[in-house]
Amino acid sequence: MYDNDDIEKFGDIIDCFKDLETFKLDVSTFERLTSIISVCKRLTNLRKFHLRHFFCNHSANLKLMPHVFQVLFQNTTLLTHVTLSCGDIYLDSAIQTLSEKNPNLVELNLNRCSGLTSTAFTSLHFSKLRSLVLDRTSVDDQALKLVAENSPYLETLSISKCRNVTDKGLYYIGMKCIRLRKITINMYSSGLDQCCQVTNSGLLSVAEGCSNLRQIIGNYHPYINVDILSNISQLCSNIQVLEFEKISKVTDTALIAIATQCTLLQCVNFSECEGVSGSGVSRFLLDCKWLMQAKFNSCMDVANISLGSTICQEYDDTQRSEQCENSMTKSHSYIQVLHFRYCKYLTAKSLIEISQFCPDLNELRIAGWTAACDTDDALVRLFTNCTNLQLLLCSGIQDTEETNFTSRTVEAIANYGHNIKQLHFSLNYFITIDDLQKVLSLCNNLEQITLYVNENTALYFGDIEILIANCDTKKIGLNSYKRLMTTCCQISIKN
């Protein structure tokens, strides 16, 4: 990483490392970039070049930039990994030179290169390209057609926020890129004009043509709906990662169909999907035997997760007892990450069942969990059963709604949270300074605690300052900020 203005000294350093294979660059001015590249072109053994966050605001310099990159790519002919994030700079000619001079390129990331057009992909020589990221660029269907025709080994394609791409472009990908394993078309924007016009039809073309597909990521996409899940369950039985956050009309039936057909699923995200209930989540978690990560944030109908009762419904009275006793723990030993943020009505009993059947859990996020009774019972069982837990986010809603667990939970954290690294709480009126001291003393792997305090809590900001000042065995830092009548405290620990 280079951030020194002394180009001559930089050149001397480069001369000492002529066999350097990786160069990462964060620069902000045209003059620095041209000077640096004039030196970097001497790195003839360079394999990886990464330029991020460069934006050129002067029109005269914009015209010179393609030549600057062409000079670099003409002299570095062994590149395998290239990342460019260059705003409005016209890059077509530079990418053509890169293609011509670097036939061994494996990964190309052009995220935020808005000056890129389909012209860049004419006469491609990327016969070994495996990964292509075109997020937030102006590429269109013609560009994807050229990519598909000239990148037979492409495995990863990302076209998030490419507003000129339609189903036709994905049709070309499905026809030619038969080795594709991952496609990403996230939107994450409120404006439809910023979104590619891909629908279920386009994804269906990819699913039909790419039998090796393992990951489909289409979060917050307005033109994709639940119907694609039935297509995926039929065509992509080997899928491992599915992310369809906030797509319309997802139901428990759709979740169960996916879980039944796609038995190799490892990671899913169905956050903000209306129509998903605790019953559907229960069946999904049970049927996906290899599941490691699941996110159901803001699924407001998720309340009762009854894992034991759900599986027992499938057996008669003579089978039920043995099956429920012996099969469940083994079925769920792989789940490590669960997110139920803002599932406000998730019951304490649900959390107890999760702790019983997910013993390898190491991350649990239940922000906005304010409606449950018997919170202590659930959290004590969580730390008793899930001894590998490393991160717990158990909060209300920042400084407006509090959590209601007490010192019982803190006692369990201190006694059983030997692997805990991060604890995030919001307002809590029961935790005392003695509780906090106990956690800091006994949780040897703890790295961070975040909590909110005000004049009504049992824990005061001044007490926290004194406690930290008196800690001799650990290096502890305290960051805080005021929000209305509440103070957010973030305690960082270095052992």
MARKEFI-183108 format. One line per 3 residues: their letters; for each residue x negated, y, z negated of C-alpha. Coordinates in Angstrom, 1 decimal. Example, Ala and Ser with C-alpha at 12.3 -4.5 7.8 and 13.67 -1.06 7.14 Angstrom:
<recs>
as	-12.3 -4.5 -7.8 | -13.7 -1.1 -7.1
</recs>
This chain:
<recs>
myd	0.0 0.0 0.0 | -1.5 3.4 1.1 | -0.5 6.8 -0.3
ndd	-3.8 8.7 -0.1 | -4.2 11.8 2.2 | -7.9 11.3 2.5
iek	-8.0 9.7 6.0 | -11.7 9.5 6.2 | -12.0 7.6 2.9
fgd	-9.1 5.4 4.1 | -11.0 4.6 7.3 | -14.0 3.6 5.3
iid	-11.9 1.2 3.2 | -10.4 -0.3 6.4 | -13.9 -0.9 7.7
cfk	-14.6 -2.9 4.6 | -11.5 -5.1 5.2 | -11.4 -5.6 8.9
dle	-9.9 -9.0 8.4 | -6.9 -7.6 6.5 | -3.8 -9.5 7.5
tfk	-1.0 -7.6 5.7 | -0.4 -3.8 5.7 | 2.5 -2.1 3.9
ldv	3.1 1.6 4.4 | 5.4 4.2 2.9 | 4.8 7.7 4.4
stf	6.9 10.8 4.8 | 5.2 13.0 7.4 | 4.3 12.6 11.1
erl	0.8 13.8 10.6 | -0.1 11.2 8.0 | 1.5 8.4 10.0
tsi	-0.4 9.2 13.3 | -3.7 9.5 11.4 | -3.1 6.2 9.5
isv	-2.1 4.3 12.6 | -5.1 5.6 14.4 | -7.1 3.7 11.8
ckr	-4.8 0.7 11.5 | -5.2 -0.2 15.1 | -8.7 -1.3 14.2
ltn	-7.2 -4.2 12.2 | -7.2 -6.7 15.0 | -6.6 -9.6 12.6
lrk	-3.4 -8.0 11.3 | -0.4 -10.4 10.9 | 2.1 -8.4 8.9
fhl	3.0 -4.7 9.3 | 5.7 -3.0 7.3 | 6.6 0.7 7.7
rhf	9.5 1.9 5.6 | 11.3 5.2 4.9 | 9.8 7.2 7.7
fcn	11.9 10.0 9.2 | 10.7 12.5 11.7 | 12.7 15.8 11.8
hsa	10.8 17.7 14.5 | 11.9 17.0 18.1 | 8.3 17.5 19.4
nlk	7.0 14.8 17.1 | 10.0 12.5 17.9 | 8.8 12.4 21.5
lmp	5.3 11.4 20.5 | 6.3 8.6 18.2 | 6.9 5.8 20.8
hvf	3.4 6.3 22.0 | 2.0 6.1 18.4 | 3.6 2.7 17.9
qvl	2.7 1.5 21.4 | -1.0 2.2 20.6 | -0.7 0.2 17.4
fqn	1.1 -2.8 19.0 | -1.3 -2.9 22.0 | -4.3 -3.4 19.6
ttl	-2.7 -5.7 17.1 | -1.8 -8.8 19.1 | -1.6 -11.4 16.3
lth	1.4 -9.9 14.5 | 4.0 -12.4 13.1 | 6.0 -10.1 10.8
vtl	7.0 -6.5 11.5 | 9.3 -4.2 9.6 | 10.1 -0.7 10.9
scg	12.6 1.7 9.3 | 12.3 4.9 11.3 | 15.6 6.7 11.6
diy	16.3 8.4 14.9 | 12.9 7.7 16.6 | 13.3 6.2 20.1
lds	11.7 2.8 19.7 | 12.7 0.9 22.8 | 9.3 1.2 24.6
aiq	7.4 0.4 21.4 | 9.5 -2.8 20.9 | 8.9 -3.8 24.5
tls	5.1 -3.4 23.9 | 5.4 -5.4 20.6 | 7.2 -8.2 22.5
ekn	4.7 -8.2 25.3 | 1.5 -8.1 23.2 | 2.7 -10.2 20.2
pnl	4.3 -13.5 21.5 | 3.9 -15.1 18.1 | 6.2 -12.7 16.3
vel	8.4 -14.7 13.8 | 10.3 -11.9 11.9 | 11.4 -8.5 13.1
nln	13.2 -6.1 10.8 | 14.6 -2.9 12.4 | 17.0 -1.9 9.7
rcs	18.0 1.8 10.0 | 16.3 2.3 13.3 | 19.2 4.2 14.8
glt	17.2 5.3 17.8 | 17.1 1.7 19.0 | 19.2 0.6 22.1
sta	19.7 -2.5 24.2 | 16.9 -1.4 26.5 | 14.4 -2.5 23.8
fts	15.4 -6.1 24.4 | 14.9 -6.3 28.1 | 12.1 -8.6 29.3
lhf	11.7 -10.1 25.8 | 8.8 -12.5 25.0 | 10.0 -13.4 21.5
skl	10.0 -17.1 22.1 | 9.1 -17.9 18.5 | 11.3 -15.3 16.8
rsl	13.1 -16.8 13.7 | 14.6 -13.8 12.0 | 16.0 -10.5 13.4
vld	17.5 -7.7 11.3 | 19.4 -5.0 13.2 | 21.4 -3.5 10.4
rts	22.6 0.1 11.0 | 21.3 0.3 14.5 | 23.0 1.3 17.8
vdd	22.6 -2.1 19.4 | 25.6 -3.5 21.4 | 26.8 -6.7 22.9
qal	24.3 -6.4 25.8 | 21.5 -6.3 23.2 | 22.7 -9.5 21.5
klv	23.1 -11.2 24.9 | 19.4 -10.4 25.7 | 18.4 -11.6 22.2
aen	20.3 -14.8 22.6 | 18.9 -15.6 26.0 | 15.3 -15.0 25.0
spy	15.1 -16.1 21.3 | 15.9 -19.8 21.4 | 14.5 -20.5 17.9
let	16.4 -17.7 16.2 | 17.6 -18.8 12.7 | 18.6 -15.6 11.0
lsi	20.6 -12.7 12.4 | 21.8 -9.6 10.5 | 24.0 -7.0 12.2
skc	25.6 -5.2 9.3 | 27.1 -1.8 10.2 | 26.3 -2.2 13.9
rnv	29.4 -0.5 15.1 | 28.9 -1.2 18.8 | 28.9 -5.0 18.4
tdk	32.1 -6.9 19.1 | 33.1 -10.6 19.3 | 31.6 -10.7 22.8
gly	28.1 -10.3 21.3 | 28.6 -13.1 18.9 | 30.0 -15.3 21.7
yig	26.5 -15.0 23.3 | 24.8 -15.9 20.0 | 27.1 -18.9 19.6
mkc	26.3 -20.1 23.1 | 22.6 -19.8 23.0 | 21.2 -19.7 19.5
irl	22.0 -23.2 18.5 | 19.4 -23.2 15.7 | 21.0 -20.3 13.9
rki	21.3 -20.9 10.2 | 22.3 -17.5 8.7 | 24.4 -14.6 10.0
tin	25.1 -11.4 8.0 | 27.8 -8.8 9.0 | 28.4 -6.9 5.8
mys	30.1 -3.6 6.0 | 30.1 -2.0 2.5 | 31.6 1.3 3.8
sgl	35.0 3.0 3.6 | 34.8 4.2 7.2 | 35.9 1.8 9.9
dqc	33.9 3.8 12.5 | 30.7 2.5 10.7 | 31.7 -1.1 11.1
cqv	31.0 -3.6 13.9 | 34.2 -4.8 15.6 | 33.6 -8.4 14.8
tns	36.7 -10.5 13.9 | 37.5 -14.1 13.0 | 37.2 -14.9 16.7
gll	33.5 -13.8 16.8 | 32.6 -15.8 13.8 | 34.4 -18.8 15.2
sva	32.3 -18.6 18.3 | 29.2 -18.8 16.1 | 30.6 -21.6 13.9
egc	31.5 -23.7 17.0 | 28.1 -23.2 18.7 | 25.7 -23.3 15.8
snl	26.0 -26.7 14.1 | 23.0 -25.9 11.8 | 24.8 -22.9 10.2
rqi	24.1 -22.7 6.5 | 24.9 -19.1 5.5 | 27.7 -16.8 6.4
ign	27.8 -13.3 4.8 | 30.6 -11.0 5.7 | 31.4 -8.8 2.6
yhp	33.8 -5.9 2.7 | 34.7 -6.5 6.4 | 38.1 -5.2 7.4
yin	38.5 -7.3 10.5 | 37.9 -10.7 8.9 | 40.6 -12.5 7.0
vdi	41.2 -15.8 5.2 | 41.9 -17.7 8.4 | 38.2 -17.9 9.0
lsn	37.8 -20.1 5.9 | 39.8 -22.9 7.4 | 37.7 -22.7 10.5
isq	34.5 -22.9 8.5 | 35.8 -25.8 6.4 | 36.4 -27.8 9.6
lcs	33.3 -26.8 11.7 | 30.6 -26.1 9.1 | 30.7 -28.8 6.5
niq	27.0 -28.3 5.7 | 27.4 -24.6 4.8 | 25.5 -23.7 1.7
vle	26.2 -20.0 1.2 | 29.5 -18.2 1.7 | 30.0 -14.5 0.9
fek	33.3 -13.0 1.7 | 33.8 -10.3 -0.9 | 37.1 -8.3 -0.5
isk	38.6 -10.1 2.5 | 42.3 -10.2 2.8 | 44.8 -12.9 1.9
vtd	42.4 -15.3 0.2 | 44.4 -17.9 -1.8 | 43.8 -20.8 -4.1
tal	44.7 -23.1 -1.3 | 41.9 -21.6 0.9 | 39.4 -22.0 -1.9
iai	40.3 -25.6 -2.4 | 40.1 -26.4 1.3 | 36.6 -24.9 1.4
atq	35.5 -26.8 -1.7 | 37.0 -30.1 -0.4 | 35.3 -30.0 3.0
ctl	32.1 -28.0 2.3 | 30.6 -30.3 -0.3 | 27.1 -28.8 -0.1
lqc	28.0 -25.3 -1.2 | 25.4 -23.7 -3.5 | 26.3 -20.0 -3.6
vnf	29.6 -18.2 -3.1 | 31.0 -14.7 -3.5 | 34.8 -14.2 -3.4
sec	34.9 -11.0 -5.5 | 37.8 -8.7 -5.1 | 39.8 -11.3 -3.2
egv	43.5 -10.9 -4.2 | 45.4 -14.1 -4.6 | 42.6 -16.0 -6.3
sgs	43.7 -17.3 -9.7 | 42.2 -19.3 -12.6 | 43.7 -22.5 -11.2
gvs	42.0 -22.1 -7.8 | 38.7 -21.1 -9.5 | 38.9 -24.2 -11.7
rfl	39.4 -26.6 -8.8 | 36.7 -24.9 -6.8 | 34.1 -25.2 -9.6
ldc	35.0 -28.8 -10.1 | 34.9 -29.9 -6.4 | 31.6 -28.1 -5.5
kwl	29.2 -30.5 -7.1 | 26.1 -28.7 -6.0 | 27.2 -25.2 -6.7
mqa	24.6 -23.0 -8.4 | 26.0 -19.5 -8.1 | 29.6 -18.2 -8.0
kfn	31.0 -14.7 -8.1 | 34.6 -13.9 -8.7 | 34.3 -10.3 -9.8
scm	37.5 -8.2 -10.0 | 39.8 -11.2 -9.3 | 42.5 -9.9 -11.6
dva	44.6 -13.0 -11.6 | 41.7 -15.1 -13.0 | 42.7 -15.8 -16.6
nis	42.9 -19.4 -17.5 | 40.0 -21.6 -16.3 | 41.0 -25.1 -17.4
lgs	38.2 -27.3 -16.1 | 39.0 -30.3 -18.3 | 42.7 -30.3 -17.7
tic	42.3 -29.8 -14.0 | 40.1 -32.8 -13.4 | 42.2 -35.0 -15.6
qey	45.4 -34.3 -13.5 | 43.9 -36.6 -10.8 | 43.9 -39.7 -13.0
ddt	46.5 -41.9 -14.8 | 46.6 -42.3 -18.5 | 44.2 -45.3 -18.6
qrs	41.5 -43.5 -16.5 | 42.0 -39.9 -17.9 | 40.2 -40.2 -21.2
eqc	37.0 -41.9 -19.8 | 36.8 -39.6 -16.8 | 37.2 -36.4 -18.7
ens	34.7 -37.5 -21.3 | 32.0 -38.8 -19.1 | 32.1 -37.0 -15.7
mtk	32.4 -33.4 -16.5 | 29.0 -32.4 -17.8 | 27.2 -34.3 -15.1
shs	29.4 -32.6 -12.5 | 28.4 -29.1 -13.6 | 24.9 -29.3 -14.7
yiq	23.7 -27.4 -11.6 | 25.7 -24.1 -12.1 | 23.3 -21.4 -13.2
vlh	25.0 -18.1 -12.3 | 28.6 -17.1 -12.9 | 30.1 -13.6 -12.4
fry	33.5 -12.7 -13.7 | 33.1 -8.9 -14.0 | 36.3 -7.0 -14.6
cky	38.3 -10.2 -14.8 | 39.9 -8.5 -17.8 | 42.3 -11.3 -18.7
lta	39.8 -14.1 -18.8 | 40.6 -16.0 -22.0 | 38.2 -17.1 -24.7
ksl	39.2 -20.7 -24.1 | 38.1 -20.3 -20.5 | 34.7 -19.2 -21.6
iei	34.4 -22.1 -24.0 | 35.2 -24.6 -21.2 | 32.6 -22.9 -19.0
sqf	30.0 -23.3 -21.7 | 30.8 -26.9 -22.1 | 30.7 -27.8 -18.5
cpd	27.9 -25.5 -17.3 | 25.1 -26.4 -19.7 | 22.4 -25.1 -17.4
lne	23.9 -21.6 -17.1 | 21.3 -18.9 -17.2 | 23.2 -15.8 -16.1
lri	26.8 -14.8 -17.1 | 28.3 -11.4 -16.3 | 31.7 -10.6 -17.8
agw	31.8 -6.8 -17.8 | 35.2 -5.4 -18.5 | 36.1 -8.4 -20.7
taa	38.4 -6.6 -23.2 | 41.7 -8.5 -23.4 | 40.5 -11.8 -24.9
cdt	41.2 -12.9 -28.5 | 38.8 -15.1 -30.5 | 35.8 -13.5 -28.7
dda	33.3 -14.6 -31.4 | 34.4 -18.3 -31.1 | 33.8 -18.2 -27.3
lvr	30.4 -16.4 -27.4 | 29.1 -18.6 -30.3 | 30.0 -21.7 -28.3
lft	28.4 -20.1 -25.2 | 25.0 -19.7 -26.9 | 25.3 -23.1 -28.7
nct	26.0 -25.0 -25.5 | 24.0 -22.9 -22.9 | 20.5 -22.8 -24.5
nlq	19.0 -21.8 -21.1 | 21.0 -18.5 -20.9 | 18.7 -15.6 -19.9
lll	21.1 -12.8 -19.1 | 24.4 -11.9 -20.7 | 26.5 -8.9 -19.6
csg	29.4 -8.9 -22.0 | 30.9 -5.4 -22.1 | 34.0 -3.4 -22.1
iqd	34.2 -0.6 -19.6 | 31.2 1.6 -20.4 | 32.4 4.3 -22.9
tee	36.1 3.8 -22.6 | 37.0 0.3 -23.7 | 35.1 -1.6 -26.4
tnf	34.2 -5.3 -26.9 | 35.5 -6.9 -30.1 | 32.8 -9.5 -31.0
tsr	31.2 -9.3 -34.4 | 28.0 -10.2 -36.3 | 28.9 -13.9 -35.8
tve	28.1 -13.6 -32.1 | 24.8 -11.7 -32.9 | 23.9 -14.5 -35.4
aia	24.4 -17.1 -32.6 | 22.3 -15.0 -30.2 | 19.5 -14.8 -32.8
nyg	19.6 -18.5 -33.6 | 20.2 -20.1 -30.2 | 19.2 -17.4 -27.7
hni	15.6 -18.5 -27.5 | 15.5 -18.0 -23.7 | 17.6 -14.8 -23.5
kql	15.9 -12.0 -21.7 | 18.6 -9.4 -21.1 | 21.6 -8.4 -23.2
hfs	24.0 -5.8 -22.0 | 26.9 -4.6 -24.2 | 29.1 -1.6 -24.1
lny	30.9 0.0 -27.1 | 31.1 -2.3 -30.1 | 32.4 -1.2 -33.5
fit	31.0 -4.2 -35.5 | 27.3 -4.6 -34.6 | 25.1 -3.2 -37.3
idd	21.4 -2.1 -37.4 | 20.7 -5.4 -39.3 | 22.2 -7.4 -36.4
lqk	20.0 -5.6 -33.9 | 16.9 -6.1 -36.0 | 17.6 -9.8 -36.2
vls	17.9 -10.1 -32.5 | 14.7 -8.2 -31.9 | 12.9 -10.3 -34.4
lcn	14.0 -13.8 -33.4 | 14.6 -13.6 -29.6 | 11.0 -13.8 -28.6
nle	11.7 -13.7 -24.8 | 13.9 -10.7 -25.0 | 13.0 -7.9 -22.5
qit	16.0 -5.6 -22.5 | 19.1 -4.6 -24.5 | 21.6 -2.1 -23.3
lyv	24.4 -0.8 -25.5 | 26.6 2.3 -26.1 | 27.0 4.0 -29.4
nen	29.0 7.0 -30.8 | 30.1 8.4 -34.1 | 32.7 5.6 -34.6
tal	30.4 2.7 -34.1 | 28.6 0.9 -37.0 | 25.4 1.4 -35.1
yfg	24.0 4.9 -34.8 | 21.4 6.2 -32.4 | 19.3 7.6 -35.2
die	19.1 4.1 -36.8 | 17.9 2.6 -33.5 | 15.1 5.2 -33.2
ili	13.9 4.4 -36.8 | 14.1 0.7 -36.2 | 12.0 0.9 -33.0
anc	9.5 3.2 -34.7 | 8.9 0.6 -37.4 | 8.5 -2.4 -35.1
dtk	4.9 -3.4 -35.3 | 4.8 -6.8 -33.6 | 6.3 -5.7 -30.3
kig	5.9 -2.8 -27.9 | 9.4 -1.3 -27.6 | 10.6 1.6 -25.6
lns	13.9 3.5 -25.8 | 15.7 5.3 -23.0 | 18.9 7.0 -23.6
ykr	21.4 9.4 -21.9 | 24.5 11.1 -23.1 | 27.9 10.4 -21.5
lmt	30.8 12.4 -22.9 | 30.9 11.5 -26.6 | 28.9 8.3 -26.1
tcc	25.1 7.6 -25.9 | 23.8 4.8 -23.7 | 20.7 3.1 -25.2
qis	18.4 1.0 -23.2 | 15.8 -0.8 -25.3 | 12.8 -2.3 -23.4
ikn	10.6 -4.9 -25.1 | 7.1 -6.0 -24.1 | 5.7 -8.9 -26.1
</recs>
